[in-house]
Amino acid sequence: MPVFISHRSADDDIAQDVYTRLRFHHGIDCYLDDIDEKLAGM
């Protein structure tokens, strides 16, 4: 089950950094709604 990264819009850059570190440096499956194509434009 992926880890959901909840954040405020003001913290988009920080959330993206957390996502990158967890996913690519630690191999942890994550979910960040900013990069979810299904939610884009909602």
MMTF fields as JSON, N, C-alpha, C and O atoms, coordinates in Angstrom:
{
  "mmtfVersion": "1.0.0",
  "mmtfProducer": "UNKNOWN",
  "numBonds": 167,
  "numAtoms": 168,
  "numGroups": 42,
  "numChains": 1,
  "numModels": 1,
  "chainsPerModel": [1],
  "groupsPerChain": [42],
  "chainIdList": ["A"],
  "bondAtomList": [4, 2, 8, 6, 12, 10, 16, 14, 20, 18, 24, 22, 28, 26, 32, 30, 36, 34, 40, 38, 44, 42, 48, 46, 52, 50, 56, 54, 60, 58, 64, 62, 68, 66, 72, 70, 76, 74, 80, 78, 84, 82, 88, 86, 92, 90, 96, 94, 100, 98, 104, 102, 108, 106, 112, 110, 116, 114, 120, 118, 124, 122, 128, 126, 132, 130, 136, 134, 140, 138, 144, 142, 148, 146, 152, 150, 156, 154, 160, 158, 164, 162],
  "bondOrderList": [1, 1, 1, 1, 1, 1, 1, 1, 1, 1, 1, 1, 1, 1, 1, 1, 1, 1, 1, 1, 1, 1, 1, 1, 1, 1, 1, 1, 1, 1, 1, 1, 1, 1, 1, 1, 1, 1, 1, 1, 1],
  "groupList": [{"groupName": "MET", "atomNameList": ["N", "CA", "C", "O"], "elementList": ["N", "C", "C", "O"], "formalChargeList": [0, 0, 0, 0], "bondAtomList": [1, 0, 2, 1, 3, 2], "bondOrderList": [1, 1, 2], "singleLetterCode": "M", "chemCompType": "L-PEPTIDE LINKING"}, {"groupName": "PRO", "atomNameList": ["N", "CA", "C", "O"], "elementList": ["N", "C", "C", "O"], "formalChargeList": [0, 0, 0, 0], "bondAtomList": [1, 0, 2, 1, 3, 2], "bondOrderList": [1, 1, 2], "singleLetterCode": "P", "chemCompType": "L-PEPTIDE LINKING"}, {"groupName": "VAL", "atomNameList": ["N", "CA", "C", "O"], "elementList": ["N", "C", "C", "O"], "formalChargeList": [0, 0, 0, 0], "bondAtomList": [1, 0, 2, 1, 3, 2], "bondOrderList": [1, 1, 2], "singleLetterCode": "V", "chemCompType": "L-PEPTIDE LINKING"}, {"groupName": "PHE", "atomNameList": ["N", "CA", "C", "O"], "elementList": ["N", "C", "C", "O"], "formalChargeList": [0, 0, 0, 0], "bondAtomList": [1, 0, 2, 1, 3, 2], "bondOrderList": [1, 1, 2], "singleLetterCode": "F", "chemCompType": "L-PEPTIDE LINKING"}, {"groupName": "ILE", "atomNameList": ["N", "CA", "C", "O"], "elementList": ["N", "C", "C", "O"], "formalChargeList": [0, 0, 0, 0], "bondAtomList": [1, 0, 2, 1, 3, 2], "bondOrderList": [1, 1, 2], "singleLetterCode": "I", "chemCompType": "L-PEPTIDE LINKING"}, {"groupName": "SER", "atomNameList": ["N", "CA", "C", "O"], "elementList": ["N", "C", "C", "O"], "formalChargeList": [0, 0, 0, 0], "bondAtomList": [1, 0, 2, 1, 3, 2], "bondOrderList": [1, 1, 2], "singleLetterCode": "S", "chemCompType": "L-PEPTIDE LINKING"}, {"groupName": "HIS", "atomNameList": ["N", "CA", "C", "O"], "elementList": ["N", "C", "C", "O"], "formalChargeList": [0, 0, 0, 0], "bondAtomList": [1, 0, 2, 1, 3, 2], "bondOrderList": [1, 1, 2], "singleLetterCode": "H", "chemCompType": "L-PEPTIDE LINKING"}, {"groupName": "ARG", "atomNameList": ["N", "CA", "C", "O"], "elementList": ["N", "C", "C", "O"], "formalChargeList": [0, 0, 0, 0], "bondAtomList": [1, 0, 2, 1, 3, 2], "bondOrderList": [1, 1, 2], "singleLetterCode": "R", "chemCompType": "L-PEPTIDE LINKING"}, {"groupName": "ALA", "atomNameList": ["N", "CA", "C", "O"], "elementList": ["N", "C", "C", "O"], "formalChargeList": [0, 0, 0, 0], "bondAtomList": [1, 0, 2, 1, 3, 2], "bondOrderList": [1, 1, 2], "singleLetterCode": "A", "chemCompType": "L-PEPTIDE LINKING"}, {"groupName": "ASP", "atomNameList": ["N", "CA", "C", "O"], "elementList": ["N", "C", "C", "O"], "formalChargeList": [0, 0, 0, 0], "bondAtomList": [1, 0, 2, 1, 3, 2], "bondOrderList": [1, 1, 2], "singleLetterCode": "D", "chemCompType": "L-PEPTIDE LINKING"}, {"groupName": "GLN", "atomNameList": ["N", "CA", "C", "O"], "elementList": ["N", "C", "C", "O"], "formalChargeList": [0, 0, 0, 0], "bondAtomList": [1, 0, 2, 1, 3, 2], "bondOrderList": [1, 1, 2], "singleLetterCode": "Q", "chemCompType": "L-PEPTIDE LINKING"}, {"groupName": "TYR", "atomNameList": ["N", "CA", "C", "O"], "elementList": ["N", "C", "C", "O"], "formalChargeList": [0, 0, 0, 0], "bondAtomList": [1, 0, 2, 1, 3, 2], "bondOrderList": [1, 1, 2], "singleLetterCode": "Y", "chemCompType": "L-PEPTIDE LINKING"}, {"groupName": "THR", "atomNameList": ["N", "CA", "C", "O"], "elementList": ["N", "C", "C", "O"], "formalChargeList": [0, 0, 0, 0], "bondAtomList": [1, 0, 2, 1, 3, 2], "bondOrderList": [1, 1, 2], "singleLetterCode": "T", "chemCompType": "L-PEPTIDE LINKING"}, {"groupName": "LEU", "atomNameList": ["N", "CA", "C", "O"], "elementList": ["N", "C", "C", "O"], "formalChargeList": [0, 0, 0, 0], "bondAtomList": [1, 0, 2, 1, 3, 2], "bondOrderList": [1, 1, 2], "singleLetterCode": "L", "chemCompType": "L-PEPTIDE LINKING"}, {"groupName": "GLY", "atomNameList": ["N", "CA", "C", "O"], "elementList": ["N", "C", "C", "O"], "formalChargeList": [0, 0, 0, 0], "bondAtomList": [1, 0, 2, 1, 3, 2], "bondOrderList": [1, 1, 2], "singleLetterCode": "G", "chemCompType": "PEPTIDE LINKING"}, {"groupName": "CYS", "atomNameList": ["N", "CA", "C", "O"], "elementList": ["N", "C", "C", "O"], "formalChargeList": [0, 0, 0, 0], "bondAtomList": [1, 0, 2, 1, 3, 2], "bondOrderList": [1, 1, 2], "singleLetterCode": "C", "chemCompType": "L-PEPTIDE LINKING"}, {"groupName": "GLU", "atomNameList": ["N", "CA", "C", "O"], "elementList": ["N", "C", "C", "O"], "formalChargeList": [0, 0, 0, 0], "bondAtomList": [1, 0, 2, 1, 3, 2], "bondOrderList": [1, 1, 2], "singleLetterCode": "E", "chemCompType": "L-PEPTIDE LINKING"}, {"groupName": "LYS", "atomNameList": ["N", "CA", "C", "O"], "elementList": ["N", "C", "C", "O"], "formalChargeList": [0, 0, 0, 0], "bondAtomList": [1, 0, 2, 1, 3, 2], "bondOrderList": [1, 1, 2], "singleLetterCode": "K", "chemCompType": "L-PEPTIDE LINKING"}],
  "groupTypeList": [0, 1, 2, 3, 4, 5, 6, 7, 5, 8, 9, 9, 9, 4, 8, 10, 9, 2, 11, 12, 7, 13, 7, 3, 6, 6, 14, 4, 9, 15, 11, 13, 9, 9, 4, 9, 16, 17, 13, 8, 14, 0],
  "groupIdList": [1, 2, 3, 4, 5, 6, 7, 8, 9, 10, 11, 12, 13, 14, 15, 16, 17, 18, 19, 20, 21, 22, 23, 24, 25, 26, 27, 28, 29, 30, 31, 32, 33, 34, 35, 36, 37, 38, 39, 40, 41, 42],
  "secStructList": [7, 7, 3, 3, 7, 7, 7, 7, 4, 4, 4, 2, 2, 2, 2, 2, 2, 2, 2, 2, 0, 0, 0, 0, 0, 1, 7, 7, 7, 3, 3, 7, 4, 4, 4, 7, 6, 6, 6, 6, 6, 7],
  "xCoordList": [0.844, 0.0, 0.895, 1.802, 0.642, 1.476, 1.231, 0.158, 2.244, 2.149, 1.577, 2.088, 0.516, -0.071, 0.602, 0.686, 1.078, 1.737, 0.722, 0.438, 0.19, -0.776, -0.027, 0.905, -0.453, 0.233, -0.639, -1.638, -0.241, -0.91, -0.276, 0.87, -1.005, -0.483, 0.792, 1.693, 0.857, 2.04, 3.296, 4.413, 3.113, 4.23, 4.478, 5.081, 4.026, 4.19, 5.642, 5.919, 6.558, 7.971, 8.516, 9.259, 8.15, 8.608, 8.011, 8.706, 6.721, 6.06, 6.701, 6.876, 7.047, 7.7, 9.064, 9.455, 9.779, 11.09, 10.934, 11.714, 9.948, 9.685, 9.337, 9.839, 8.481, 8.1, 9.335, 9.516, 10.171, 11.377, 12.301, 12.816, 12.508, 13.403, 12.859, 13.59, 11.582, 10.993, 10.99, 11.376, 10.555, 10.376, 11.706, 11.919, 12.591, 13.786, 15.024, 15.939, 15.058, 16.224, 15.996, 16.944, 14.717, 14.417, 13.527, 13.279, 13.04, 12.226, 10.843, 10.251, 10.325, 9.012, 7.968, 8.104, 6.929, 5.855, 5.051, 4.546, 4.935, 4.27, 3.209, 3.192, 2.326, 1.275, 1.224, 1.033, 1.396, 1.328, 0.285, 0.468, -0.813, -1.927, -1.571, -2.247, -0.543, -0.128, 0.329, 0.254, 0.803, 1.295, 0.325, 0.663, -0.892, -1.912, -2.687, -3.425, -2.519, -3.165, -4.682, -5.357, -5.235, -6.681, -7.249, -8.393, -6.44, -6.915, -6.525, -6.982, -5.719, -5.281, -6.488, -7.349, -6.543, -7.623, -8.883, -9.878, -8.875, -10.07, -10.122, -11.052],
  "yCoordList": [-1.17, 0.0, 1.242, 1.353, 2.176, 3.369, 4.333, 4.358, 5.106, 6.157, 7.393, 7.819, 7.975, 9.197, 10.388, 10.465, 11.309, 12.509, 13.653, 14.188, 14.011, 15.095, 16.4, 16.447, 17.464, 18.743, 19.895, 19.698, 21.112, 22.32, 22.732, 22.378, 23.467, 23.927, 24.75, 24.709, 25.486, 26.31, 25.458, 25.959, 24.172, 23.273, 22.296, 21.242, 22.629, 21.739, 21.324, 20.149, 22.264, 21.949, 20.977, 20.053, 21.189, 20.306, 18.912, 17.907, 18.857, 17.563, 16.796, 15.581, 17.495, 16.844, 16.3, 15.212, 17.046, 16.584, 15.341, 14.397, 15.331, 14.17, 12.96, 11.859, 13.172, 12.094, 11.507, 10.29, 12.373, 11.926, 11.141, 10.089, 11.647, 10.951, 9.583, 8.592, 9.537, 8.256, 7.258, 6.102, 7.704, 6.806, 6.341, 5.144, 7.277, 6.939, 6.67, 5.975, 7.206, 6.971, 5.829, 5.179, 5.59, 4.563, 3.442, 2.469, 3.569, 2.521, 2.362, 1.285, 3.431, 3.389, 3.868, 4.948, 3.069, 3.421, 4.57, 4.456, 5.678, 6.88, 7.359, 6.979, 8.201, 8.798, 10.283, 10.676, 11.093, 12.544, 13.03, 12.895, 13.597, 13.938, 14.949, 14.998, 15.748, 16.721, 16.06, 16.666, 14.823, 14.158, 13.084, 12.276, 13.08, 12.118, 12.689, 13.664, 12.088, 12.581, 12.553, 13.373, 11.626, 11.526, 12.727, 13.119, 13.317, 14.443, 15.792, 16.827, 15.808, 17.058, 17.828, 17.269, 19.084, 19.942, 19.891, 20.514, 19.17, 19.104, 20.323, 20.468],
  "zCoordList": [0.0, 0.0, 0.0, 0.825, -0.925, -0.999, 0.166, 0.769, 0.449, 1.459, 0.775, -0.26, 1.345, 0.808, 1.459, 2.685, 0.653, 1.165, 1.1, 0.029, 2.248, 2.348, 2.607, 3.409, 1.911, 2.081, 1.613, 0.921, 2.006, 1.529, 0.21, -0.065, -0.596, -1.878, -1.694, -2.532, -0.607, -0.333, -0.144, -0.272, 0.161, 0.415, -0.733, -0.525, -1.928, -3.084, -3.311, -3.554, -3.234, -3.481, -2.434, -2.765, -1.193, -0.114, -0.292, -0.138, -0.617, -0.812, -1.965, -1.881, -3.032, -4.173, -3.761, -4.184, -2.946, -2.462, -1.586, -1.711, -0.713, 0.143, -0.725, -0.499, -1.71, -2.633, -3.318, -3.351, -3.858, -4.57, -3.656, -4.037, -2.463, -1.517, -1.124, -1.121, -0.796, -0.39, -1.539, -1.367, -2.703, -3.848, -4.432, -4.625, -4.708, -5.466, -4.612, -5.052, -3.41, -2.552, -1.568, -1.128, -1.223, -0.226, -0.746, -0.034, -1.988, -2.589, -1.97, -2.041, -1.363, -0.729, -1.731, -2.306, -1.939, -2.848, -2.239, -1.122, -2.977, -2.474, -3.449, -4.62, -2.936, -3.733, -3.413, -2.262, -4.433, -4.293, -5.274, -6.484, -4.78, -5.654, -6.738, -7.766, -6.544, -7.563, -8.853, -9.922, -8.764, -9.967, -10.449, -11.314, -9.882, -10.295, -11.483, -11.339, -12.638, -13.847, -13.733, -14.355, -12.951, -12.789, -12.045, -12.273, -11.145, -10.36, -10.963, -10.478, -11.975, -12.593, -13.106, -13.784, -12.785, -13.239, -12.421, -12.79, -11.322, -10.479, -9.588, -8.794]
}
